[in-house]
Amino acid sequence: MASQTASQAVWSVLLPSPDDTVRFAARIADFLRAGDLVTLSGDLGVGKTTFARALVRHLAGDPELEVPSPTFTLMQLYDTASFPVVHADLYRIRSASELAELGWDEASDGALLLVEWAERIGDALPEDRLDVTLSIDADDPETARTAVVTGYGHFSARIAQTQAVESLLERAGFADADRAYLTGDASTRAYERLTAEDGRTALFMTSPPRADAPVLRFGKPYHEIARLAGDIRPFLAMDAALRQQGVSAPEVYAADAQHGIAIIEDLGSEPFVEENGPIAERYLEAVALLARLHATALPASVPQGEGAYSIPPYDLDALLVEAELVVDWYAPNVAKIAIPASGRNAFTSICTRLFGEVVGRDTTWTLRDFHSPNLIWLERREGLARVGVIDFQDCVLGHPAYDVAALLQDARVTVPDALELKLLGAYAQLRGSMDPNFDMAGFVRAYAILGAQRATKILGIFARLDKRDGKPQYLAMLPRIEGYLTKGLAHPALGELRGWYETYMPRVVSPRAPASPQRESA
């Protein structure tokens, strides 16, 4: 049970046995960070030592680590993979002034502080702290304990979030499941694989609301202009909508939209690529799924709770702000070129004319990240249901060529030219069989334009991930994206844009060694 005031949140948990105390300490440890202060309170014999030892061992990743009580040494320092941990016992401290003599400031700099008898320093306690008070449970005094966790200051939100996670896991039947973090993607989302004692698995997804961002233009930050999801709600709405269309999106077992968390079906990890590149048969099925979706009259809004979610349009502003990332991030940080104002204006003018050809035409659900990292092969299902799809929260109403380009010009694996043409032909044949008015020539032109837009955007995004977010691994994929863009610029529709690159960023259109066909992980 949790309660919350303006300044604090309180969470009360019954711990029936010492083993439960150990597990609870590990749960608390998972949301602690360097610089945090945890105060540990309670009478003698309530399990403070058990809790402290379990917390330190969990952070150190060593279940056998010796963690003696600091009653006589006053402070014990432990190095962990993430940050140092200082375990202190202040019972013999008479005032806060004595801490300086212990070298408290030096030891605690950049460390997690786990402090027993913290009340001995009274008002010197900082406003932001987590207090864990253990007491004997009156109904089972031999083994059971009650933990009351109080979050003060910024800990209030963390306690509320943790309590929401615990409640969600219990609702979905995974309260005692083992949790293993999965490799993240380029977004702020995080995933854990849950494994219950009976062998059932699921994924725990955290998709927090986007943090406040600086205004870029029109009084809006970048993500709003680019029509990117601001929280988990678009994912939940589109997941249900896709499943309604027979697409193998993961079933949502439980969700808490307010806290940005969900427990979803584990579709597995069978990929669409192998060591030497795409698995053609699986890519053909993915193309067939797109063709069927694009030939279907899909609604512009879908159910969401008691209301509806309106899928945003992939409008000109969104396409432009994405493409301009190449000027803002790739040019100065990778190409080492400063684009003058006249060059930027020319780029925007050219792109405005190009993207204007496709905006609002033949609109359909554009999943936006329909490529190998987000496709999972489901061998045991039948037909197009074998194509498992994830990562569609940024779905917009756009031209059908965009998702085809995303799949066939995959940032993480080279799609050979011959396979790209085969897949394009398969898509066209399927669309033509379902829609006699399908315009193949117009589709190919849109494919070239949107492929160039996507490649241009990704060059900027990967440069930004390196420079701003400290993720240099994405730079290894730039030659592949540059290759796709160079190939796309050869289309007659893109002659003016190619001329711009030749003038302002010749690096992109200069011949270079082709990228390795092997799959990239990021």
FIZA-942675 format. One record per residue (C-alpha): residue in one letter; x, y, z. Coordinates in steps of 0.2 Angstrom, whole numbers, plus 5000, padded with zeros to 4 digits. Layout:
// residues N
AXYZ;...
//
This chain:
// residues 522
M500050005000;A500750174996;S500150355000;Q500850514994;T500850695000;A501550854992;S503250815000;Q503350635003;A502750464998;V502550315010;W502550135005;S502149995018;V502649815014;L502449655024;L503949545024;P503449375030;S505249305032;P507049355031;D507149295013;D505749415009;T506749555018;V508249505006;R507149514991;F506449674996;A508149754999;A508649704981;R507049784974;I507449944983;A509249934977;D508749934959;F508150114959;L509550184969;R510850304961;A512550374965;G512250524978;D510750454985;L510450445004;V509550295012;T509250305031;L508850135040;S507850145056;G507150015068;D507449935085;L508749805088;G508349635081;V507149695067;G508249645053;K509149805049;T510849705046;T509949585035;F509249725024;A510849825023;R511849665019;A510649615005;L510649784998;V512549794997;R512749624990;H511449654977;L512249814971;A513949724971;G513349574962;D514049464975;P512849354985;E514349304996;L515149474999;E515649495017;V514649645024;P515049675042;S514149795053;P514949965054;T514549985072;F516349995078;T517150065062;L515750185059;M515950175040;Q516250035028;L516650075009;Y516149954995;D516549974977;T515249914965;A515149914946;S513950064946;F514550174961;P515350164978;V514250124993;V514550195010;H513750095024;A513850195040;D513250175058;L513050345067;Y512550275084;R514050335093;I513950505084;R513350645096;S513250785083;A513350815064;S515050915067;E515850745071;L515650685053;A517050795046;E518250705058;L517750545050;G518150605032;W516250595028;D516250715014;E517750635005;A516950455007;S515250505002;D515650604986;G514850514972;A514250374983;L512650294988;L512550325007;L511650185018;V511550255035;E510950175051;W510450285066;A510450445055;E509350535067;R510950565077;I511350705065;G509550785066;D509250935055;A510850895046;L509950765036;P509650825018;E507850855011;D508050724998;R508150555006;L507450375007;D506950315024;V506750125027;T505950085044;L505849905050;S504749845064;I504149675071;D502449615064;A501249595078;D500349445070;D502049345067;P503349415078;E504549275076;T504949305057;A503849435050;R504349615048;T503449775041;A504449895031;V503850065029;V504750155015;T504650345015;G505250455001;Y505650635004;G505950764991;H506350694974;F506250514981;S504350534982;A504150514963;R505250364963;I504350274977;A502650304968;Q503450234952;T504150084961;Q502450044970;A501550054953;V502849934946;E502549814960;S500649824958;L500749794939;L501849644941;E500649574954;R499149604943;A499949514928;G500449364938;F502349404938;A502549464956;D503949344960;A504749334942;D506549344938;R506949504929;A508349524916;Y508749684907;L508749674888;T509849774877;G509049944874;D508750044858;A509050214853;S507550284863;T507150314881;R506150144882;A506850004893;Y506449824893;E506649674905;R506149494902;L505149424916;T505249234919;A504049164932;E504349004942;D503248904931;G504248954915;R503049084908;T503949234901;A503349414897;L504249584894;F504149724906;M504149884896;T504550054903;S504150204892;P504150364903;P503450524897;R504650634887;A505550754898;D505350934895;A506350994879;P506851164873;V505651244860;L506251224843;R504951314833;F503051354832;G503151354851;K503451164851;P504951054855;Y505750934842;H504750784847;E503050864845;I503450934828;A504150764822;R502550684828;L503450564841;A502450484855;G502550584871;D502150434882;I501550254882;R499750294877;P500050284858;F500850124860;L499450044869;A498150114857;M499150064841;D499449894849;A497649854850;A497249924833;L498549824825;R498049664833;Q496249704828;Q496949704810;G497649524813;V499449594815;S500549494827;A500849644839;P501249584857;E499749564868;V499649684883;Y499349584899;A499349734910;A499749924909;D499850074919;A499750224907;Q499950354920;H501650284925;G502250234908;I502350044911;A501649884903;I501849704904;I501749634886;E501849464877;D503649404874;L503649364855;G505449294857;S506949344848;E506949244831;P507749374819;F507349424801;V509249424797;E510649304799;E512549334799;N512649364781;G511149484779;P509249474777;I508349314777;A507449334760;E505949224764;R505549324780;Y505749494771;L504549434758;E503249394772;A503549564779;V503249654762;A501649554760;L501049614777;L501349794772;A500449764756;R498949694765;L498949844777;H499149974764;A497749894753;T496549904768;A495450054772;L496250094790;P495450224801;A496250384806;S495750364824;V495750204835;P494950164852;Q495850214867;G495050174884;E493350254884;G493850384871;A494850374854;Y496650404849;S496950514833;I498450454823;P499450614819;P499750654801;Y501550644794;D501450814788;L502650934780;D503351004796;A503750834803;L504650774787;L505650934786;V506150944804;E506850764803;A507750794787;E508550954794;L509450844807;V510750814794;V511150994793;D511151024812;W512050864818;Y512850764804;A513650914794;P514550994808;N515050834819;V515350704805;A515650784789;K516550934798;I515651054787;A514751214792;I513251244781;P512951424778;A511251504780;S511051514761;G511351324760;R510151284774;N508851394765;A509151304749;F509051134757;T507351174766;S506651244749;I507151084739;C506450974753;T504851074754;R504551044736;L504950854736;F504050814752;G502550914746;E502350774733;V501950644745;V501150734760;G499250684761;R499350564747;D498750384748;T498850394767;T498950244778;W499650184795;T501450224794;L502350124808;R503950224805;D505150094812;F504649944802;H506349864800;S507349714806;P507649764824;N505849774827;L505249614817;I505249444825;W504949284816;L503549174824;E503749004816;R502348924825;R501049044818;E500249044801;G500349154786;L500649344789;A500449314808;R502249244807;V502849424806;G502949494824;V502949684825;I503549794839;D504049974841;F502550064833;Q502150204845;D502650334833;C501450274820;V500750424809;L499650444794;G500850444779;H501250374762;P501450184761;A503150204753;Y503950254769;D503850094778;V504349994763;A505850104762;A506150074780;L506249894778;L507149884761;Q508450014766;D508849944784;A510050044794;R510749894803;V510949764789;T511349794770;V509949744759;P510749694742;D510149784727;A509449624719;L508449584734;E507849764736;L507149754718;K506449574721;L505549644737;L504849794728;G504249694714;A503349574726;Y502549724735;A501949794718;Q501249634713;L500249614729;R499649784729;G499149774711;S498149614714;M497149694728;D496949874720;P496849884701;N497150074703;F498850054711;D500050174703;M501750084702;A502750224694;G502050354707;F502450234721;V504250214715;R504450404714;A503750414732;Y504950274738;A506450364731;I505850534740;L505450454756;G506950344756;A508050494754;Q507050584768;R507350434780;A509150414776;T509450604778;K508550594795;I509550444801;L511150524797;G510750664808;I509950554822;F511550444823;A512650594823;R511650664837;L511650494847;D513550504846;K513750694850;R512350724862;D511950554870;G513650474871;K513250324860;P514650314847;Q514150134841;Y512850214829;L514250294819;A514750124812;M513150114802;L513350284794;P514250214778;R512750104775;I511550244777;E512650354766;G512550214753;Y510650214753;L510550394751;T511850404737;K510850264728;G509150354731;L509850524724;A510150444707;H508250444704;P507750584692;A506550654705;L507950694717;G509150784704;E508950944713;L509350874730;R510850784723;G511450944717;W511351024734;Y512350874742;E513650894728;T513851084732;Y513751084751;M514150904757;P515050804743;R515550674756;V513850594755;V513850574736;S515750524734;P516050344731;R516650244746;A516850064751;P515149974754;A514649944771;S514849764778;P513249654775;Q513349594793;R511949634805;E512349784817;S511749784835;A511349944844;
//
